[in-house]
Amino acid sequence: MRLHASEPMPEALRGGVIALGNFDGFHLGHQAVAGEAVRWAREMGRPAIIATFDPHPVRHFKPDAPPFRLTTLDQREVLFKEAGADAMLVFAFDGTLASTTADSFVRDLLADRLGAAAVVTGEDFTFGRARGGNIGVLRDVGAEVGLQTRAVGPVLLDGEVVSSSRIRDALIAGDPQEAARLLTRPFAIRGPVQHGDKVGRTINFPTANLDIGSYLRPRYGIYAVTGHLPDGRVLKGAANIGIRPTFDPPKELLEPHFFDFSGDLYGQEIEVAFHHFLRGEAKFDSLDALVAQMARDCDEAKRLLAHIGG
C-alpha cells in the first residue's frame, strides 16, 4: 500500500512505527533502520510503515544535478514490502516541506497528521527547514507529543560505512558486483520497453530498449544482465548502456539482448539487473566487427551467468 504524507493517515494505520529516511538504494544500512522499525512494530502489535522522499531532496535544492537515483518509487515499494512493511509512506519533497520547521515536522506532521506512535531513523538523519532537525530534536519534541524514537547506527562493511554514495561510486567505476554486495541485490533499472530503430534485429541481436530516466548512469559499456519480466520469467542476456557510438546519431539507452528469447516485449515494464561489467563502449569501423564483438560478449555473459538458475 502506498500512502502520501500530504493526506490523512488511514485509521487502521494510525499508531504505527515509521522508519524515517530517504532509503533510495535501500542498502544494508537502510535495511537496518527499516528492520528495527518492523521488529519494534511487531513487538507492540502496531503497523510498520517505511517512509521515503520523492522527489529526492537533492533534486529540489539542485534541480540541475546529474541523475543519481538508485531506485524508482515502484521499486522501493516492492523492497519495503519484502522487508515487512505494511505500507510505504511518500513525502513529496516540495517548497512547503522544505520550509517546514523541524518542530512542526515532528508535532504537526508525524504526531498529528500521520498519528505515528514511534519513529526509527539513522543516527545521521536530518530534517526540517535548513536541516534544523536531528535525532536529538526528534527525541526531545517527540517526548512532548508522546512519540517514541530510536536511532540506528551505521552499518559497516570492510570497515567502511555502507552508503548510497559508496554504491554510486562502484557503479560509476564499472563494479556492479561491489554495488550488489552493498545493496544485497544487483542494481537494476526498471522501465517500459520502447520501440527502437530495429538495427539489432537486422544483425540477429534484437534488443529491448529502455529509457534510463532519472537513474544514476553506471559506467557506459557492456554488462552481463538478467531481465525480469512481468510474468515472473527471468531471462539471461548481455546489455549495452550508453550512447551507442557506432551508430549516428548517438542516443542514450539501455539495450539488453536476451539469449534464446523471441517474444514481443514492447510496452511491457521489465527490470534489467546488472551482474558483471564486460567492457567499455567502443566505436567499431564496420557492422561486421561490431557483430563479431557482440557474439564474444554474449558468450562471456553466458559463462558469467551460468550460476544463475533459469
C-alpha positions as a printed Julia matrix, in Angstrom:
310×3 Matrix{Float64}:
  0.0     0.0     0.0
  1.29    3.45   -0.94
  0.42    6.35    1.37
  1.08   10.06    0.87
  2.17   12.23    3.78
  0.07   15.14    2.47
 -3.09   13.12    3.09
 -4.65   11.92    6.36
 -3.38    8.57    7.56
 -5.97    5.76    7.17
 -7.37    5.0    10.62
 -6.16    1.39   10.52
 -2.57    2.58   10.1
 -2.54    5.33   12.71
 -0.41    4.48   15.73
  2.23    2.91   13.5
  6.0     2.71   13.75
  7.59    4.71   10.93
 11.08    4.07    9.56
 12.06    7.57    8.5
 14.68    8.23    5.85
 15.3     8.62    2.16
 16.06    4.95    1.55
 16.84    5.47   -2.16
 19.1     2.45   -2.6
 17.56    0.55    0.31
 21.02   -0.84    1.0
 22.32   -2.67    4.07
 22.26    0.49    6.2
 18.73    1.39    5.19
 17.63   -2.19    5.76
 18.95   -1.99    9.33
 16.77    1.06   10.06
 13.71   -0.48    8.41
 14.32   -3.81   10.13
 14.39   -2.17   13.56
 11.1    -0.4    12.81
  9.44   -3.61   11.64
 10.64   -5.54   14.71
  9.51   -2.8    17.08
  6.12   -2.6    15.37
  5.64   -6.36   15.66
  6.59   -6.29   19.35
  3.98   -3.62   20.03
  1.35   -5.04   17.69
  1.37   -1.89   15.58
  1.56   -1.24   11.8
  5.07   -0.98   10.31
  5.49    1.85    7.8
  8.62    2.67    5.79
  8.88    6.26    4.54
 10.73    7.78    1.61
 11.04   11.16   -0.09
 10.16   11.73   -3.73
 11.5    13.67   -5.44
 14.78   13.33   -3.6
 15.61   16.48   -1.58
 18.76   16.97   -3.66
 16.6    17.26   -6.78
 14.61   20.05   -5.08
 17.62   22.06   -3.99
 19.82   21.27   -7.01
 17.45   20.74   -9.95
 20.36   20.62  -12.41
 22.21   17.83  -10.58
 23.05   14.86  -12.85
 20.75   11.83  -12.48
 21.64    9.87   -9.34
 18.67    7.7    -8.33
 19.34    4.05   -7.46
 15.65    3.05   -7.38
 12.27    4.26   -8.52
  9.28    4.62   -6.19
  7.81    1.43   -7.66
 11.0    -0.49   -6.89
 11.1     0.88   -3.35
  7.5    -0.13   -2.78
  8.38   -3.75   -3.62
 11.55   -3.67   -1.5
  9.75   -2.16    1.5
  7.02   -4.79    1.32
  9.62   -7.56    1.17
 11.23   -6.03    4.28
  7.97   -6.45    6.2
  6.31   -3.04    5.83
  2.55   -2.8     5.94
  2.74    0.37    3.84
  5.11    2.77    2.1
  4.74    6.42    3.09
  5.79    9.0     0.48
  6.78   12.52    1.47
  6.56   14.78   -1.59
  9.62   16.97   -1.2
  8.5    20.4    -2.35
  8.81   24.01   -1.22
  6.23   23.51    1.52
  8.06   20.57    3.07
 11.45   22.27    2.63
 10.21   25.26    4.63
  8.6    23.23    7.42
 10.45   23.68   10.72
 11.82   20.61   12.48
  9.46   21.24   15.4
  6.42   21.4    13.11
  7.59   18.32   11.2
  7.51   16.3    14.42
  4.4    17.81   16.04
  2.1    18.57   13.13
  3.17   16.02   10.56
  4.47   12.91   12.33
  2.4    13.04   15.52
 -0.79   14.79   14.42
 -1.49   14.14   10.73
  0.22   10.74   10.49
 -0.57    9.61   14.03
  2.79    7.91   14.48
  3.42    6.16   17.8
  7.14    5.7    17.17
  9.84    6.63   14.66
 13.13    4.93   13.78
 15.86    6.79   11.88
 19.54    6.53   11.16
 21.8     8.39   13.58
 22.75   10.93   10.9
 19.21   11.68    9.66
 18.39   15.4     9.38
 15.06   17.03    8.61
 13.15   20.29    8.68
 13.97   23.76    7.36
 17.71   24.27    6.87
 18.2    20.73    8.24
 17.33   22.07   11.67
 16.22   18.69   12.98
 18.27   15.67   14.02
 17.78   12.67   16.26
 18.14   14.89   19.34
 15.33   17.2    18.21
 13.22   14.19   17.26
 13.66   12.71   20.74
 13.01   15.96   22.6
  9.97   17.15   20.66
  8.73   13.58   20.29
  8.75   13.15   24.08
  6.44   16.15   24.39
  3.86   14.68   22.0
  4.1    11.02   23.0
  6.23    9.93   20.06
  8.84    7.28   20.88
 12.11    7.33   18.94
 15.05    5.07   18.21
 18.21    5.69   16.19
 20.17    3.01   14.35
 23.91    3.36   13.85
 25.72    3.0    10.53
 26.36   -0.45    9.07
 30.0    -1.21    8.25
 31.26   -3.49    5.52
 35.03   -3.98    5.23
 35.46   -1.3     7.88
 33.64    1.37    5.86
 30.13    2.75    6.25
 27.65    1.39    3.73
 26.21    4.42    1.93
 24.41    5.34   -1.28
 27.43    7.37   -2.39
 29.66    4.31   -2.0
 27.25    2.35   -4.21
 27.14    5.13   -6.8
 30.94    5.24   -6.87
 31.09    1.48   -7.5
 28.6     1.7   -10.37
 30.36    4.66  -11.96
 33.61    2.68  -11.74
 32.0    -0.28  -13.54
 31.89   -2.55  -10.49
 28.29   -3.82  -10.24
 29.39   -6.71   -8.01
 30.56   -4.32   -5.3
 27.33   -2.36   -5.64
 25.34   -5.6    -5.29
 27.26   -6.5    -2.13
 26.25   -3.19   -0.52
 22.68   -3.3    -1.84
 22.25   -7.06   -1.1
 20.95   -7.39   -4.69
 22.09   -6.28   -8.14
 21.5    -2.69   -9.2
 18.53   -2.79  -11.58
 16.84   -0.39  -13.99
 13.1    -0.77  -14.49
 11.06    0.71  -17.29
  8.76    0.09  -20.26
 10.26   -1.4   -23.4
 10.25    1.19  -26.19
 10.35    0.87  -29.96
 13.88    1.45  -31.24
 15.45    1.71  -34.68
 15.31   -2.1   -35.12
 19.03   -2.33  -36.06
 19.53   -5.2   -33.6
 17.06   -7.37  -35.46
 18.87   -6.97  -38.76
 22.12   -8.27  -37.26
 20.43  -11.09  -35.3
 20.83   -9.39  -31.92
 17.37   -7.97  -31.17
 17.31   -5.71  -28.12
 14.71   -4.33  -25.73
 15.21   -0.57  -25.45
 14.72    1.19  -22.11
 14.99    4.86  -21.26
 17.43    5.35  -18.35
 15.29    8.14  -16.88
 16.4     9.55  -13.53
 18.63    6.58  -12.66
 22.31    7.03  -11.94
 24.32    6.31  -15.07
 26.63    3.36  -14.39
 29.83    3.21  -16.39
 28.9     3.05  -20.05
 29.6    -0.3   -21.63
 28.5    -3.9   -21.94
 27.18   -5.91  -18.99
 26.03   -9.43  -18.26
 22.44   -8.93  -17.13
 19.22  -10.65  -16.22
 15.83   -9.42  -17.33
 12.85   -9.81  -15.02
  9.52   -9.93  -16.88
  6.05   -9.08  -15.53
  5.05  -12.75  -15.73
  7.89  -13.76  -13.41
 10.25  -15.14  -16.02
 13.94  -14.36  -15.67
 15.99  -14.07  -18.86
 19.77  -14.0   -19.18
 21.4   -11.56  -21.53
 24.03   -9.0   -22.42
 23.22   -5.31  -22.43
 24.74   -2.11  -23.7
 24.2     1.03  -21.67
 25.43    4.25  -23.18
 25.19    6.26  -26.37
 25.98    3.56  -28.99
 28.98    5.32  -30.6
 28.92    3.1   -33.71
 25.52    4.48  -34.7
 24.55    8.0   -35.7
 23.09    9.99  -34.07
 24.22    8.9   -30.59
 21.3     8.14  -28.29
 21.48    7.25  -24.6
 19.76    3.92  -23.98
 19.84    0.68  -22.07
 19.67   -2.1   -24.66
 19.55   -5.66  -23.32
 19.72   -8.6   -25.72
 18.21  -11.7   -24.12
 19.53  -15.11  -25.11
 17.16  -17.65  -26.66
 14.19  -15.29  -26.49
 11.98  -14.24  -29.39
  8.86  -12.8   -27.73
  7.43   -9.31  -28.07
  8.23   -7.12  -25.05
  7.07   -3.76  -26.43
  5.14   -1.76  -23.87
  5.88   -4.2   -21.05
  7.67   -2.96  -17.93
 10.77   -5.03  -17.32
 13.64   -4.81  -14.87
 17.23   -5.25  -16.02
 19.69   -6.26  -13.29
 23.43   -5.62  -13.75
 25.66   -8.56  -12.73
 29.07   -8.18  -14.43
 30.84   -5.47  -16.4
 32.33   -6.89  -19.61
 33.91   -3.94  -21.42
 33.56   -0.25  -22.09
 31.71    1.23  -25.04
 33.67    1.26  -28.27
 33.17    2.54  -31.8
 33.6    -0.11  -34.48
 34.8     0.5   -38.05
 32.23   -1.83  -39.53
 29.0    -3.6   -38.69
 30.78   -6.95  -39.14
 33.33   -6.02  -36.48
 30.53   -4.98  -34.12
 28.61   -8.23  -34.7
 31.74  -10.33  -34.07
 32.37   -8.5   -30.79
 28.74   -8.84  -29.74
 28.95  -12.59  -30.25
 32.02  -12.7   -28.0
 30.24  -10.52  -25.42
 27.26  -12.89  -25.37
 29.49  -15.93  -24.91
 31.25  -14.24  -21.99
 27.96  -13.16  -20.44
 26.59  -16.72  -20.71
 29.69  -18.01  -18.93
 29.43  -15.43  -16.14
 25.69  -16.02  -15.65
 25.89  -19.81  -15.7
 25.41  -19.97  -11.91
 22.03  -18.22  -12.12
 19.04  -20.51  -12.48
 16.63  -20.23  -15.39
